[in-house]
Every structure is written in C-alpha cells, then in structure tokens.
Amino acid sequence: MLDFLKDLNEAQRKAVESANGPSMVISGAGSGKTRVLTYRVAYLLGKGVSPFRIMALTFTNKAAREMRERIATLVDPSSAKSLWMGTFHSIFARILRAEASKIDYPSQFTIYDTEDSKRVIKKIVKEQNLDDKTYAPGYVLSRISSAKNSLISVQEYNEDVEIQSEDAQSQKPKLGLIYSLYQQKLRRASAMDFDDILFNTNVLLRDFPEVLYKYQKRFEYILVDEYQDTNFSQYLIVKKLAANNENICVVGDDAQSIYAFRGANIQNILNFKNDYPDYRLFKLEQNYRSTKNIVSAANTLISHNKNQIFKKIWTSNDTGEKVHIIQTANEGEEASWIAGRIFETIQQKQLPNSAFAVLYRTNAQSRALEEALRRLNIPYRIFGSLSFYQRKEIKDLLAYFRLVINPRDDDALLRIINFPARGIGATTVNRLVVAANEAGRPLWEVVQDPSTHKVAINRGAANRLSEFTTLIKSFSARLYKMNAYELGELIVNKSGIRKLYFEDGSPESINRRDNIEELLSGLKDFVTGKVEPGEESPPVRTLDEFMQDIALLTDADTKDDSPEDTNKVSLMTVHAAKGLEFPYVFITGVEENLFPSQLSINTQAELEEERRLFYVALTRAMSLATITYAETRFRYGNFNICEPSRFIDELDPDYVHYLSPPGRKKTGPGGSFSESLRRFRKMTGPESPPAKTAHPPVPDTEGGYSILDPSLLKAGMEVKHQRFGRGSVVATEGSGHNAKATVIFAGAGKKQLLLKYARLKIL
C-alpha cells in the first residue's frame, strides 16, 4: 500500500516515516521539500490516520493545491479532499468563521486585502486632517501590521510608553489614533484584514480554552511548510495547537529566510530545538535542480553566515559551467549585454524565452532591462506588476460581491454606490457618511433609511438610494439559492456593468470587458471544477466561498500564468523569485549598497539576510548563473561610482569565471574599480592629499558617511546615518570588528549598530 515510498531517497524516506513526535526537516534549495511534505501526509493517511486530523499549513494556495492533487494520486482521493490543507490565513479564517460568534463577529465577515486597507487608512487620514505624506497609507499599514503580528492590540499600542515615544520621535504621534480608528471601521464593517486573521485566532485560542482544546484534539498531526518564513503570530498559534500531541513536523531552510521585512522571524526555525528538546532533525542535502558548480558556489557563499543550521548541499548532476561574472560600464551596458546574451543563447541552443530569468534587488532596475529586451524584440513579463484581482473593473465587481455577502462592508458600499453611475452624487454620499459616523453605525443602515437618521436629501436621491438597496437585497436573497457563477452573471447584468463595458467599443473598455469575462470564467471553473472521483455532480459552490478563496490569494497565487505569457523572459525581484527555478538566471546590479542594499547592512542580522537573499538568487539557476555589476550607476538622481558586492568576493574562485564584453579588459573582483575611480577623479579635478581634520580619514567614504574607526566614536556625540538621520550616541561597546554603538535617532528611535557595517557621519 505504501509502495510510493520507493520514489524517495534515503534522507527523504527517513523524514517521511518519522510520523510521531516533533521533527524538523531542513531542506536545502532544490532538495525535494514539497515531495517530503506531500509523501509524509500520504504516509499518515496510508497508516490509517483520519484526514480530518491532519493540518498542513503552507504559504500559498498554489502550493496547497499542488500538494493535495499529488496526494490524491498516491492514496484515496476522497482522503485528500478532506484534509485541512491550505495557507495559514485560509485555515485560520475557516476556524474563525466557525467560531466567529465567540469574538463578536458574524461568520460571513469580509476579508480586506492590502489595497482595501490602504483605502480605509487614506480616508481616516483625510477625516482627521492629517498630512497624507507624513501618514502615507503604506507606511501606516506597515506599522499597524507589525503591531498585530507582534500581538499588540490597539489599547496596548496606545498605552505603551516606548511605542508612543518612538512615534513622537518619528514625528508621527497620531499613529495610535489611526490604528484605533482603523480597527473601529473594520469592526463596524464586520471586516478583518490579513493580520487580523492571525491576531484574532490568537485571541480565540487565548480567551476560550475550550476552543483551544477542541482544535488540539482535532489536529493530531500538524505539518508546516516554509517554517523559516513564519512570524511571531503564526509561530504562537502553531505552538498552541501542537502542545497536546506534539506531533508537529516543520519543513524549511534557514538559508532561505528572506522575509524579515514582512515580520518573518528566522529564530522560529533556529530555536525549534529549544521548543521541542526531544525533536528529530532531518537534513535534505541532495540538490536535484542545479549543476555542481552552482551548488558549490552557493555553499561557499552561505558559509559566511554565522547564524545558521549547518548543512552541506551536494548534487549528482553534471558539473556544468562555472558561475559567470561580468563587469559593465553602466546600467545601460549591463542591460544591453544581458539582452544580447539571451538573444544569442536562444539562437544557438534553440531555447524558449521562458528558459531565462533576470533577477534584481529593486523594481527600479527593470527599466533599463525592459528597454534592452524590447530593442531585440525579446518578449518578457514582469512579476509583481498589477495582478488580475487588483484591476479596477475587477475590484468594482468584487465590491458588489462583497456587499451582497456582507452589507455592513462600508468600503465595498462606497465603491459601488454610484457605479455604474445611477445619479447618487458625492454630496448625498458625504451626508450619508457623516450620519453613519455620528451614529457609529454601518453605512448600509443609513443608506436603507436616510430619513430616520435625519439625512437631508431630496426625493429623487431618496428614490435612487431605495432602488440601489432593493437591488443589493435582491442579490443577497439569492446568495444560497444560486451557485457562484449564476449569481455573478446576474450581478454583472443587473448592476449595469455589462452594459457599461460591453456597449462601449473603445480599446480600454474592450480590455475591461475581457477581464470581466475572465472573472466570470473563473466563477464557472470554481463551480464546475470540483467534481471528485465517484461523485455524480459537484457540490453547490456559492459566491461567499469563491470570495473567501479570492480574498486569501497571495502574491505567488496571482502571478499571471496565461498561455500567452508562458514563453517570455521573466523579470522579477529576488524576493519574487523564491520557490521558482529557471535554466538560465542573470543576477544584476550585484554592487555594494545595491546588493546588499545600503538599507540592510547596519547590523550582522541584516547583512546575513541580504546574503541569504543572494543565495536564493543563485540557487534559482539550473544550468547557468550569471552575475553582473556596473562600474557606474545613475541612482536617486546622482551619478555613482560602484564597487562590486562583497558577495562576489565570497564566492570560491574555483567555481566562477570572469567574462568581459567586447572591447573591455577581462577583470577579477574589483579589478577595474580603482581605474574607474581614477577616471572619475580625473574628470572632477586633480587628486590631492586629503586635508587634515579633527577626525582622521577612513576608507569607504560616501558623501561624508564612513565606516568609522570605533575609537573615534564616544557617548554624547551627534552623528548622522544615511537611513535613520540625525542621532545621539548613548553608548559604545566592543572593539575592532565587534564594535557596536547604541544611538537614539530623532526619526527612528533607539538602534544598536555594528560599526563595521554602519556608515555614520560625525557632526
């Protein structure tokens, strides 16, 4: 019955068969992590464990779907269907809907995505007459998200002296107020954002012991994918749920932990041994993806990280070409060289465009690359651009769906109350909003009965509001009488959306019409594509189920994989590339202050994450990895002399090969940087010895910011940092490479900086 285990290598099989007790599977890049997770679940099912007692948590719906489909081929398909398998947010949202009344929510609460949340925050900032540049929605949402992921409630945020001091020092003292008003609006709309799903799950398990016990008993086995990417909130939920049985298996790779900016905490995987002292450790060290040279180069790079679980990745694949490194004069030449190389390789080896990926540290780097690829008529696609579900016409239609399911959703109501135009003007809407705010009630209640709430509107406006509410109520009445596709089609027709886009022949309307049709096709697939073997007909899938799936899509799930996009060169940031692989990979802009980023080299922890990010970039390549860097680059309006990244120096020379474009001398790491510097100085004036100053000159100076001799820095000194601004040194400790300084910055609060990385200017 378990003959599928023969598909596994010895290390994978041991990890799969260790069913009971805590275990951690450290899975190197390309070592078959997903296979181990999939087969472990199949193994448990094969041993007679009920699928209802297995919880498998992933970070993307796509990963969960692929695992479920694979499991269905290994064991009874009906068992795969019954698994609690999905993303953290989808699984915990399912629990919250079942237990919603305990935390005073309706089971049909709305889930706001990032754009929805930003829109609510923008309204709050405007209502409070605050500066929308100081309180930019993206920054405010990030601050609120960090608080929620640290399980800091509104009350705790506003009562914490240190947090309030940080906000005051950053000249954003109203962040606590915005957080409070934001949560009030979500509550009033019966809505949660992504972070609320985790936050409220923690509240549920904390405040209702009987609920915690119920799910501890239900989930006899817990599996967690990409454990290195979990944040504190996710970690705590998993730890609580696993406390009863401790049959927990986490799979991940500390060397690929690259999401600290989203709250991911690498310590969760590094400290697993402390949480479960009797755990078993399994290491998957055979790489099936890349050549020997790529694997060896990546090993030498990541070995420079101190904070890691040691492993030695190996492969039985071909030796392959060494990692190519090319220096170019500037970003334009870099992009042209890459485009030319792709063109030549495609012609010589008859490869598809999809065999190539170009990775970069920041989105801004794509411009020159796009221009170069267009010049050679090489089709490309950019990952991370506007996803299908963020397009205006799609958001409009989804707002109708949201309001039909949850009429308390103020954001959805405001979006469509006069879309398509039905004569409900801005003045009327503003009066309705003011009345709702004053009464502290959902906007829908006021819209249904404006006279009771003393809203001064004329008879015509009142009639139009009545027609609108009747329309929405007619849709809501059909929510559980029609399947998702039937109701979606009805809404498109009766709302006026079909008439708006389908009768206008302009190119823009045609494009939007096609997108609406695509969404309806998605609804059709959702309704008809769920037939399991042995079922005569699919279960009725309703619109609220569809919206739950859509609301919980991640970035990785919304990448455009339509047929016309599959044979294109992929352009993306390294963060977006995680989990993907390509035969040929170009890693661009590998220069100091770009990769690693100048914003992420102030502490050893930040630098190690940047190194892990470069490791991820390198290990995306199957056949050949090419690293490029420029002598000069135009950034932030300035012409900059560039220095090759320290990561290039950290690659073992045995596994790299330096190239040079036509007419340029072949150079090694930094070989022509000094020549570039001399040329630059020649353009700007003759070289002269530096003048004597109160502080001796130090190397690596940029605009006065220096890697300082630790002995120069004393408590009480005023300094300036490129990222954090002005600050005051309060303490120093250590010496040489281990020297640190504690600095309180006016805009960023207290920071401890490792001086060998922090560029400071003494004022």
Solvent accessible surface area in square Angstrom, and as a share of the most:
residue,aa,sasa,rsa
1,M,176,0.78
2,L,41,0.20
3,D,100,0.52
4,F,12,0.05
5,L,6,0.03
6,K,151,0.64
7,D,59,0.31
8,L,18,0.09
9,N,42,0.21
10,E,125,0.56
11,A,37,0.29
12,Q,4,0.02
13,R,97,0.35
14,K,110,0.47
15,A,0,0.00
16,V,0,0.00
17,E,67,0.30
18,S,7,0.05
19,A,16,0.12
20,N,104,0.53
21,G,21,0.21
22,P,7,0.05
23,S,0,0.00
24,M,6,0.02
25,V,0,0.00
26,I,0,0.00
27,S,3,0.02
28,G,2,0.02
29,A,3,0.02
30,G,17,0.17
31,S,2,0.01
32,G,25,0.24
33,K,44,0.18
34,T,66,0.38
35,R,99,0.36
36,V,0,0.00
37,L,3,0.01
38,T,3,0.02
39,Y,2,0.01
40,R,4,0.02
41,V,0,0.00
42,A,0,0.00
43,Y,22,0.09
44,L,3,0.01
45,L,16,0.08
46,G,12,0.11
47,K,124,0.53
48,G,65,0.62
49,V,26,0.15
50,S,43,0.28
51,P,21,0.13
52,F,116,0.48
53,R,100,0.37
54,I,0,0.00
55,M,0,0.00
56,A,2,0.01
57,L,1,0.01
58,T,1,0.00
59,F,58,0.24
60,T,27,0.16
61,N,31,0.16
62,K,73,0.31
63,A,28,0.22
64,A,7,0.05
65,R,126,0.46
66,E,87,0.39
67,M,2,0.01
68,R,63,0.23
69,E,103,0.46
70,R,95,0.35
71,I,0,0.00
72,A,29,0.22
73,T,96,0.56
74,L,31,0.15
75,V,23,0.13
76,D,79,0.41
77,P,44,0.27
78,S,61,0.39
79,S,22,0.14
80,A,2,0.01
81,K,89,0.38
82,S,29,0.19
83,L,4,0.02
84,W,16,0.06
85,M,10,0.04
86,G,5,0.05
87,T,3,0.02
88,F,2,0.01
89,H,31,0.14
90,S,23,0.15
91,I,6,0.03
92,F,0,0.00
93,A,0,0.00
94,R,110,0.40
95,I,3,0.01
96,L,0,0.00
97,R,52,0.19
98,A,75,0.58
99,E,9,0.04
100,A,3,0.02
101,S,95,0.61
102,K,82,0.35
103,I,16,0.08
104,D,116,0.60
105,Y,14,0.05
106,P,59,0.37
107,S,54,0.35
108,Q,55,0.24
109,F,4,0.02
110,T,11,0.07
111,I,10,0.05
112,Y,4,0.02
113,D,34,0.17
114,T,75,0.44
115,E,71,0.32
116,D,4,0.02
117,S,1,0.01
118,K,64,0.27
119,R,61,0.22
120,V,10,0.05
121,I,0,0.00
122,K,123,0.52
123,K,63,0.27
124,I,1,0.00
125,V,3,0.02
126,K,161,0.68
127,E,82,0.37
128,Q,70,0.31
129,N,140,0.72
130,L,38,0.19
131,D,78,0.40
132,D,82,0.43
133,K,170,0.72
134,T,42,0.25
135,Y,11,0.04
136,A,37,0.28
137,P,31,0.19
138,G,33,0.32
139,Y,93,0.35
140,V,0,0.00
141,L,19,0.09
142,S,63,0.41
143,R,62,0.23
144,I,4,0.02
145,S,26,0.17
146,S,63,0.41
147,A,6,0.04
148,K,3,0.01
149,N,14,0.07
150,S,57,0.36
151,L,40,0.20
152,I,45,0.23
153,S,31,0.20
154,V,35,0.20
155,Q,122,0.54
156,E,90,0.41
157,Y,5,0.02
158,N,58,0.30
159,E,117,0.53
160,D,56,0.29
161,V,124,0.72
162,E,118,0.53
163,I,23,0.12
164,Q,54,0.24
165,S,46,0.30
166,E,58,0.26
167,D,2,0.01
168,A,58,0.45
169,Q,66,0.29
170,S,19,0.12
171,Q,143,0.63
172,K,38,0.16
173,P,79,0.50
174,K,88,0.37
175,L,3,0.01
176,G,1,0.01
177,L,67,0.33
178,I,0,0.00
179,Y,4,0.02
180,S,24,0.16
181,L,37,0.18
182,Y,0,0.00
183,Q,36,0.16
184,Q,106,0.47
185,K,46,0.19
186,L,1,0.00
187,R,100,0.37
188,R,44,0.16
189,A,1,0.01
190,S,3,0.02
191,A,0,0.00
192,M,0,0.00
193,D,6,0.03
194,F,55,0.23
195,D,23,0.12
196,D,3,0.01
197,I,0,0.00
198,L,3,0.01
199,F,33,0.14
200,N,16,0.08
201,T,1,0.00
202,N,5,0.03
203,V,28,0.16
204,L,0,0.00
205,L,4,0.02
206,R,153,0.56
207,D,68,0.35
208,F,52,0.22
209,P,94,0.59
210,E,100,0.45
211,V,3,0.02
212,L,36,0.18
213,Y,123,0.47
214,K,86,0.36
215,Y,2,0.01
216,Q,21,0.09
217,K,100,0.42
218,R,81,0.30
219,F,2,0.01
220,E,58,0.26
221,Y,18,0.07
222,I,3,0.02
223,L,1,0.01
224,V,0,0.00
225,D,7,0.04
226,E,31,0.14
227,Y,5,0.02
228,Q,0,0.00
229,D,13,0.07
230,T,0,0.00
231,N,13,0.07
232,F,86,0.36
233,S,0,0.00
234,Q,7,0.03
235,Y,33,0.13
236,L,42,0.21
237,I,0,0.00
238,V,2,0.01
239,K,74,0.31
240,K,50,0.21
241,L,2,0.01
242,A,3,0.02
243,A,60,0.46
244,N,74,0.38
245,N,52,0.27
246,E,63,0.28
247,N,22,0.11
248,I,1,0.00
249,C,1,0.01
250,V,0,0.00
251,V,1,0.00
252,G,0,0.00
253,D,4,0.02
254,D,0,0.00
255,A,3,0.02
256,Q,19,0.09
257,S,3,0.02
258,I,0,0.00
259,Y,28,0.11
260,A,56,0.43
261,F,132,0.55
262,R,130,0.47
263,G,33,0.32
264,A,12,0.09
265,N,56,0.29
266,I,24,0.12
267,Q,68,0.30
268,N,9,0.05
269,I,0,0.00
270,L,16,0.08
271,N,55,0.28
272,F,0,0.00
273,K,102,0.43
274,N,98,0.50
275,D,39,0.20
276,Y,9,0.03
277,P,113,0.71
278,D,103,0.54
279,Y,49,0.19
280,R,132,0.48
281,L,67,0.34
282,F,17,0.07
283,K,67,0.29
284,L,4,0.02
285,E,47,0.21
286,Q,32,0.14
287,N,3,0.01
288,Y,109,0.41
289,R,40,0.15
290,S,2,0.01
291,T,15,0.08
292,K,83,0.35
293,N,12,0.06
294,I,1,0.00
295,V,9,0.05
296,S,30,0.19
297,A,0,0.00
298,A,3,0.02
299,N,18,0.09
300,T,32,0.19
301,L,0,0.00
302,I,17,0.08
303,S,74,0.48
304,H,79,0.35
305,N,5,0.03
306,K,161,0.68
307,N,65,0.33
308,Q,50,0.22
309,I,28,0.14
310,F,145,0.61
311,K,20,0.09
312,K,122,0.52
313,I,9,0.04
314,W,127,0.45
315,T,10,0.06
316,S,78,0.51
317,N,47,0.24
318,D,115,0.59
319,T,78,0.45
320,G,37,0.36
321,E,81,0.36
322,K,85,0.36
323,V,0,0.00
324,H,12,0.05
325,I,1,0.00
326,I,0,0.00
327,Q,10,0.04
328,T,0,0.00
329,A,24,0.19
330,N,61,0.32
331,E,30,0.13
332,G,36,0.34
333,E,55,0.25
334,E,7,0.03
335,A,2,0.02
336,S,48,0.31
337,W,32,0.11
338,I,1,0.01
339,A,1,0.01
340,G,21,0.20
341,R,77,0.28
342,I,0,0.00
343,F,84,0.35
344,E,86,0.38
345,T,19,0.11
346,I,25,0.13
347,Q,94,0.42
348,Q,139,0.62
349,K,106,0.45
350,Q,146,0.65
351,L,48,0.24
352,P,68,0.43
353,N,23,0.12
354,S,42,0.27
355,A,6,0.05
356,F,1,0.00
357,A,0,0.00
358,V,0,0.00
359,L,0,0.00
360,Y,0,0.00
361,R,39,0.14
362,T,47,0.27
363,N,98,0.50
364,A,88,0.68
365,Q,23,0.10
366,S,13,0.08
367,R,133,0.49
368,A,12,0.09
369,L,7,0.04
370,E,33,0.15
371,E,62,0.28
372,A,2,0.01
373,L,3,0.01
374,R,131,0.48
375,R,152,0.56
376,L,68,0.34
377,N,135,0.69
378,I,8,0.04
379,P,57,0.36
380,Y,42,0.16
381,R,46,0.17
382,I,52,0.26
383,F,16,0.07
384,G,75,0.72
385,S,76,0.49
386,L,114,0.57
387,S,25,0.16
388,F,37,0.15
389,Y,48,0.18
390,Q,49,0.22
391,R,68,0.25
392,K,93,0.39
393,E,6,0.03
394,I,0,0.00
395,K,16,0.07
396,D,4,0.02
397,L,0,0.00
398,L,12,0.06
399,A,0,0.00
400,Y,0,0.00
401,F,0,0.00
402,R,20,0.07
403,L,0,0.00
404,V,2,0.01
405,I,25,0.13
406,N,7,0.04
407,P,39,0.25
408,R,91,0.33
409,D,0,0.00
410,D,19,0.10
411,D,5,0.03
412,A,1,0.00
413,L,0,0.00
414,L,49,0.24
415,R,62,0.23
416,I,0,0.00
417,I,4,0.02
418,N,57,0.29
419,F,34,0.14
420,P,19,0.12
421,A,89,0.69
422,R,52,0.19
423,G,44,0.43
424,I,1,0.01
425,G,36,0.34
426,A,76,0.59
427,T,83,0.48
428,T,15,0.09
429,V,21,0.12
430,N,90,0.46
431,R,114,0.42
432,L,1,0.00
433,V,33,0.19
434,V,80,0.46
435,A,14,0.11
436,A,1,0.01
437,N,58,0.30
438,E,144,0.64
439,A,51,0.40
440,G,42,0.41
441,R,104,0.38
442,P,2,0.01
443,L,4,0.02
444,W,18,0.06
445,E,52,0.23
446,V,0,0.00
447,V,1,0.01
448,Q,73,0.33
449,D,60,0.31
450,P,17,0.11
451,S,87,0.56
452,T,90,0.52
453,H,54,0.24
454,K,183,0.78
455,V,15,0.08
456,A,75,0.58
457,I,37,0.19
458,N,103,0.53
459,R,197,0.72
460,G,28,0.27
461,A,4,0.03
462,A,36,0.28
463,N,80,0.41
464,R,85,0.31
465,L,1,0.00
466,S,62,0.40
467,E,120,0.54
468,F,2,0.01
469,T,8,0.05
470,T,84,0.49
471,L,39,0.20
472,I,1,0.00
473,K,103,0.44
474,S,37,0.24
475,F,1,0.01
476,S,37,0.24
477,A,64,0.50
478,R,94,0.34
479,L,10,0.05
480,Y,131,0.50
481,K,169,0.71
482,M,45,0.20
483,N,32,0.17
484,A,0,0.00
485,Y,57,0.22
486,E,79,0.35
487,L,0,0.00
488,G,0,0.00
489,E,46,0.21
490,L,36,0.18
491,I,0,0.00
492,V,0,0.00
493,N,66,0.34
494,K,127,0.54
495,S,7,0.05
496,G,22,0.21
497,I,1,0.00
498,R,58,0.21
499,K,136,0.58
500,L,73,0.37
501,Y,10,0.04
502,F,50,0.21
503,E,129,0.58
504,D,65,0.34
505,G,62,0.60
506,S,41,0.27
507,P,115,0.72
508,E,105,0.47
509,S,12,0.08
510,I,65,0.33
511,N,89,0.46
512,R,57,0.21
513,R,73,0.27
514,D,72,0.37
515,N,15,0.08
516,I,0,0.00
517,E,70,0.32
518,E,101,0.45
519,L,3,0.01
520,L,5,0.03
521,S,54,0.35
522,G,27,0.26
523,L,0,0.00
524,K,93,0.39
525,D,95,0.49
526,F,17,0.07
527,V,15,0.08
528,T,68,0.40
529,G,58,0.55
530,K,77,0.33
531,V,74,0.42
532,E,50,0.22
533,P,101,0.64
534,G,86,0.83
535,E,58,0.26
536,E,178,0.80
537,S,75,0.48
538,P,46,0.29
539,P,60,0.38
540,V,108,0.62
541,R,42,0.15
542,T,13,0.08
543,L,0,0.00
544,D,19,0.10
545,E,65,0.29
546,F,8,0.03
547,M,18,0.08
548,Q,31,0.14
549,D,66,0.34
550,I,22,0.11
551,A,21,0.16
552,L,2,0.01
553,L,42,0.21
554,T,34,0.20
555,D,104,0.54
556,A,36,0.28
557,D,30,0.15
558,T,29,0.17
559,K,45,0.19
560,D,72,0.37
561,D,84,0.43
562,S,32,0.21
563,P,112,0.71
564,E,126,0.57
565,D,20,0.10
566,T,68,0.39
567,N,76,0.39
568,K,49,0.21
569,V,0,0.00
570,S,2,0.01
571,L,0,0.00
572,M,0,0.00
573,T,19,0.11
574,V,1,0.01
575,H,33,0.15
576,A,28,0.22
577,A,0,0.00
578,K,28,0.12
579,G,60,0.58
580,L,47,0.24
581,E,83,0.37
582,F,19,0.08
583,P,41,0.26
584,Y,23,0.09
585,V,1,0.01
586,F,7,0.03
587,I,0,0.00
588,T,1,0.01
589,G,0,0.00
590,V,0,0.00
591,E,2,0.01
592,E,22,0.10
593,N,21,0.11
594,L,4,0.02
595,F,0,0.00
596,P,0,0.00
597,S,16,0.10
598,Q,44,0.20
599,L,85,0.42
600,S,22,0.14
601,I,4,0.02
602,N,4,0.02
603,T,38,0.22
604,Q,72,0.32
605,A,76,0.59
606,E,52,0.23
607,L,4,0.02
608,E,6,0.03
609,E,25,0.11
610,E,4,0.02
611,R,14,0.05
612,R,12,0.04
613,L,2,0.01
614,F,0,0.00
615,Y,4,0.02
616,V,0,0.00
617,A,0,0.00
618,L,0,0.00
619,T,5,0.03
620,R,3,0.01
621,A,0,0.00
622,M,60,0.27
623,S,48,0.31
624,L,17,0.09
625,A,0,0.00
626,T,4,0.02
627,I,0,0.00
628,T,0,0.00
629,Y,4,0.02
630,A,0,0.00
631,E,11,0.05
632,T,20,0.12
633,R,13,0.05
634,F,128,0.53
635,R,47,0.17
636,Y,169,0.64
637,G,55,0.53
638,N,89,0.46
639,F,98,0.41
640,N,46,0.24
641,I,40,0.21
642,C,13,0.08
643,E,71,0.32
644,P,13,0.08
645,S,0,0.00
646,R,58,0.21
647,F,0,0.00
648,I,2,0.01
649,D,98,0.51
650,E,26,0.12
651,L,6,0.03
652,D,45,0.23
653,P,106,0.66
654,D,94,0.49
655,Y,60,0.23
656,V,14,0.08
657,H,75,0.33
658,Y,35,0.13
659,L,31,0.16
660,S,43,0.28
661,P,12,0.07
662,P,134,0.85
663,G,94,0.90
664,R,70,0.25
665,K,170,0.72
666,K,127,0.54
667,T,27,0.16
668,G,27,0.26
669,P,63,0.40
670,G,27,0.26
671,G,37,0.36
672,S,6,0.04
673,F,52,0.22
674,S,53,0.34
675,E,72,0.32
676,S,4,0.02
677,L,50,0.25
678,R,130,0.48
679,R,120,0.44
680,F,60,0.25
681,R,106,0.39
682,K,171,0.72
683,M,139,0.62
684,T,96,0.56
685,G,28,0.27
686,P,130,0.82
687,E,112,0.50
688,S,89,0.58
689,P,119,0.75
690,P,102,0.64
691,A,86,0.67
692,K,204,0.86
693,T,94,0.55
694,A,98,0.76
695,H,70,0.31
696,P,80,0.50
697,P,102,0.64
698,V,30,0.17
699,P,109,0.69
700,D,59,0.31
701,T,79,0.46
702,E,69,0.31
703,G,64,0.62
704,G,36,0.34
705,Y,31,0.12
706,S,10,0.06
707,I,50,0.25
708,L,18,0.09
709,D,66,0.34
710,P,41,0.26
711,S,70,0.45
712,L,30,0.15
713,L,4,0.02
714,K,115,0.49
715,A,68,0.53
716,G,56,0.54
717,M,48,0.22
718,E,75,0.34
719,V,0,0.00
720,K,75,0.32
721,H,6,0.03
722,Q,63,0.28
723,R,109,0.40
724,F,24,0.10
725,G,22,0.21
726,R,137,0.50
727,G,5,0.05
728,S,36,0.23
729,V,2,0.01
730,V,68,0.39
731,A,47,0.36
732,T,62,0.36
733,E,96,0.43
734,G,60,0.58
735,S,83,0.53
736,G,51,0.49
737,H,137,0.61
738,N,109,0.56
739,A,2,0.02
740,K,72,0.30
741,A,1,0.00
742,T,23,0.13
743,V,0,0.00
744,I,66,0.34
745,F,0,0.00
746,A,64,0.50
747,G,40,0.39
748,A,33,0.26
749,G,1,0.01
750,K,138,0.58
751,K,68,0.29
752,Q,91,0.41
753,L,3,0.01
754,L,17,0.09
755,L,5,0.03
756,K,70,0.30
757,Y,29,0.11
758,A,1,0.01
759,R,12,0.04
760,L,0,0.00
761,K,59,0.25
762,I,28,0.14
763,L,93,0.46
